[in-house]
Amino acid sequence: MSMKSWQNQRGFLFLKEERCKGCGFCIDLCPKKVLRQSEVMNAKGYHPPELYDVEGCIMCDICTEICPDFAIYRYRSKERGKNA
């Protein structure tokens, strides 16, 4: 299964590309508008999201909570939590 990941000072965002059906909920509901539809298609023929503004992502979890296919999830940095 194809997996993408991005990292910033707040943590990691992971995407299981093959689980994504391209619904766009994560893109539409992102409060910082840092996700967009990828030009690449997965094996199912859908365009999964991609995080194009890595530093702009606040790891708010809206994308992970709204995803009906559990294709996107995050791991928040514990270091950031201590200082925030």
PASEBA-1860 file (N, C-alpha, C; in nm, 3 decimals):
! residues 84
1> MSMKSWQN> 0.085/-0.118/0.000/0.000/0.000/0.000/0.089/0.124/0.000 ~ 0.056/0.215/-0.086/0.133/0.337/-0.100/0.102/0.434/0.014 ~ 0.207/0.488/0.075/0.191/0.579/0.188/0.276/0.703/0.164 ~ 0.217/0.818/0.188/0.292/0.944/0.184/0.295/1.000/0.325 ~ 0.397/1.077/0.354/0.404/1.144/0.483/0.473/1.279/0.468 ~ 0.433/1.368/0.557/0.490/1.502/0.563/0.519/1.532/0.708 ~ 0.623/1.612/0.731/0.661/1.646/0.868/0.683/1.795/0.881 ~ 0.635/1.851/0.991/0.670/1.987/1.029/0.697/1.988/1.179
9> QRGFLFLK> 0.714/2.104/1.238/0.749/2.111/1.380/0.637/2.062/1.471 ~ 0.514/2.054/1.419/0.401/2.009/1.499/0.381/1.858/1.497 ~ 0.439/1.791/1.398/0.426/1.646/1.389/0.431/1.594/1.248 ~ 0.364/1.481/1.228/0.362/1.412/1.099/0.219/1.397/1.051 ~ 0.199/1.407/0.921/0.071/1.378/0.859/0.096/1.264/0.760 ~ 0.013/1.160/0.769/0.029/1.041/0.686/-0.094/1.024/0.596 ~ -0.072/0.973/0.477/-0.180/0.946/0.384/-0.160/0.808/0.321 ~ -0.258/0.721/0.340/-0.259/0.591/0.273/-0.332/0.614/0.141
17> EERCKGCG> -0.256/0.638/0.037/-0.311/0.678/-0.093/-0.413/0.581/-0.150 ~ -0.391/0.453/-0.134/-0.479/0.354/-0.194/-0.613/0.344/-0.123 ~ -0.623/0.393/-0.003/-0.752/0.394/0.068/-0.840/0.511/0.024 ~ -0.780/0.614/-0.027/-0.852/0.738/-0.062/-0.942/0.718/-0.183 ~ -1.065/0.768/-0.174/-1.157/0.764/-0.287/-1.180/0.902/-0.346 ~ -1.097/0.998/-0.308/-1.099/1.130/-0.369/-1.222/1.213/-0.339 ~ -1.284/1.194/-0.223/-1.408/1.268/-0.191/-1.384/1.418/-0.173 ~ -1.264/1.456/-0.129/-1.230/1.597/-0.114/-1.276/1.660/0.016
25> FCIDLCPK> -1.334/1.582/0.107/-1.380/1.638/0.235/-1.264/1.704/0.310 ~ -1.150/1.638/0.312/-1.034/1.692/0.385/-0.988/1.824/0.325 ~ -0.991/1.834/0.193/-0.950/1.956/0.124/-1.049/2.069/0.153 ~ -1.177/2.040/0.141/-1.281/2.141/0.161/-1.286/2.193/0.304 ~ -1.262/2.106/0.402/-1.279/2.145/0.542/-1.151/2.188/0.613 ~ -1.039/2.183/0.546/-0.913/2.226/0.608/-0.919/2.375/0.639 ~ -0.906/2.413/0.767/-0.917/2.555/0.802/-0.802/2.640/0.749 ~ -0.689/2.580/0.724/-0.572/2.654/0.674/-0.555/2.641/0.523
33> KVLRQSEV> -0.639/2.560/0.459/-0.636/2.540/0.313/-0.497/2.499/0.263 ~ -0.437/2.403/0.332/-0.302/2.357/0.297/-0.303/2.224/0.220 ~ -0.422/2.169/0.196/-0.436/2.046/0.118/-0.492/2.079/-0.020 ~ -0.452/2.001/-0.118/-0.507/2.014/-0.252/-0.512/1.876/-0.315 ~ -0.586/1.865/-0.423/-0.597/1.739/-0.494/-0.468/1.713/-0.571 ~ -0.415/1.594/-0.554/-0.293/1.555/-0.624/-0.320/1.534/-0.772 ~ -0.221/1.556/-0.854/-0.233/1.526/-0.997/-0.217/1.377/-1.024 ~ -0.160/1.306/-0.928/-0.135/1.163/-0.941/-0.261/1.085/-0.902
41> MNAKGYHP> -0.291/0.980/-0.976/-0.405/0.895/-0.942/-0.357/0.771/-0.866 ~ -0.441/0.725/-0.774/-0.410/0.599/-0.706/-0.459/0.482/-0.792 ~ -0.442/0.361/-0.744/-0.478/0.241/-0.821/-0.627/0.233/-0.851 ~ -0.710/0.299/-0.770/-0.855/0.299/-0.791/-0.899/0.405/-0.891 ~ -0.806/0.491/-0.932/-0.838/0.595/-1.028/-0.880/0.727/-0.966 ~ -0.853/0.744/-0.838/-0.889/0.867/-0.766/-0.764/0.953/-0.743 ~ -0.786/1.081/-0.728/-0.678/1.175/-0.697/-0.680/1.202/-0.547 ~ -0.586/1.146/-0.472/-0.582/1.171/-0.328/-0.532/1.312/-0.299
49> PELYDVEG> -0.551/1.358/-0.176/-0.500/1.491/-0.141/-0.348/1.489/-0.125 ~ -0.292/1.607/-0.126/-0.151/1.623/-0.092/-0.138/1.749/-0.007 ~ -0.043/1.745/0.083/-0.016/1.859/0.169/0.087/1.945/0.097 ~ 0.044/2.057/0.042/0.136/2.140/-0.037/0.201/2.251/0.045 ~ 0.143/2.285/0.160/0.203/2.386/0.249/0.230/2.319/0.383 ~ 0.341/2.249/0.389/0.374/2.167/0.506/0.379/2.250/0.633 ~ 0.446/2.362/0.630/0.458/2.444/0.751/0.326/2.510/0.791 ~ 0.236/2.525/0.697/0.106/2.585/0.726/0.010/2.492/0.799
57> CIMCDICT> 0.038/2.362/0.796/-0.049/2.263/0.861/-0.036/2.276/1.012 ~ -0.150/2.292/1.080/-0.149/2.309/1.226/-0.182/2.179/1.300 ~ -0.193/2.069/1.226/-0.222/1.938/1.286/-0.349/1.942/1.370 ~ -0.453/2.002/1.314/-0.578/2.022/1.388/-0.666/1.898/1.393 ~ -0.639/1.800/1.310/-0.713/1.673/1.304/-0.846/1.678/1.230 ~ -0.884/1.789/1.174/-1.011/1.793/1.102/-1.008/1.695/0.984 ~ -0.900/1.691/0.910/-0.891/1.600/0.796/-0.899/1.454/0.841 ~ -0.837/1.422/0.952/-0.838/1.284/1.000/-0.975/1.244/1.052
65> EICPDFAI> -1.046/1.337/1.111/-1.178/1.308/1.166/-1.285/1.298/1.057 ~ -1.271/1.371/0.949/-1.373/1.375/0.844/-1.354/1.266/0.739 ~ -1.237/1.208/0.729/-1.209/1.109/0.624/-1.292/0.982/0.644 ~ -1.383/0.952/0.551/-1.467/0.833/0.566/-1.393/0.701/0.543 ~ -1.273/0.710/0.486/-1.196/0.589/0.455/-1.075/0.570/0.545 ~ -1.059/0.655/0.644/-0.944/0.648/0.736/-0.813/0.646/0.659 ~ -0.808/0.727/0.554/-0.690/0.731/0.467/-0.585/0.830/0.516 ~ -0.624/0.925/0.599/-0.533/1.030/0.644/-0.532/1.035/0.797
73> YRYRSKER> -0.414/1.043/0.852/-0.401/1.051/0.998/-0.273/1.123/1.033 ~ -0.261/1.160/1.159/-0.143/1.235/1.201/-0.085/1.181/1.330 ~ 0.038/1.220/1.354/0.107/1.195/1.479/0.162/1.329/1.523 ~ 0.111/1.380/1.632/0.154/1.511/1.680/0.281/1.498/1.762 ~ 0.374/1.587/1.740/0.500/1.587/1.812/0.477/1.618/1.959 ~ 0.530/1.534/2.046/0.518/1.556/2.191/0.601/1.675/2.236 ~ 0.709/1.699/2.167/0.793/1.814/2.199/0.715/1.943/2.185 ~ 0.638/1.954/2.078/0.559/2.075/2.053/0.456/2.094/2.162
81> GKNA> 0.392/1.986/2.205/0.289/1.993/2.308/0.341/2.047/2.439 ~ 0.466/2.019/2.473/0.523/2.068/2.599/0.547/2.219/2.596 ~ 0.579/2.270/2.478/0.612/2.412/2.466/0.493/2.498/2.429 ~ 0.389/2.437/2.378/0.274/2.516/2.328/0.180/2.555/2.440
END
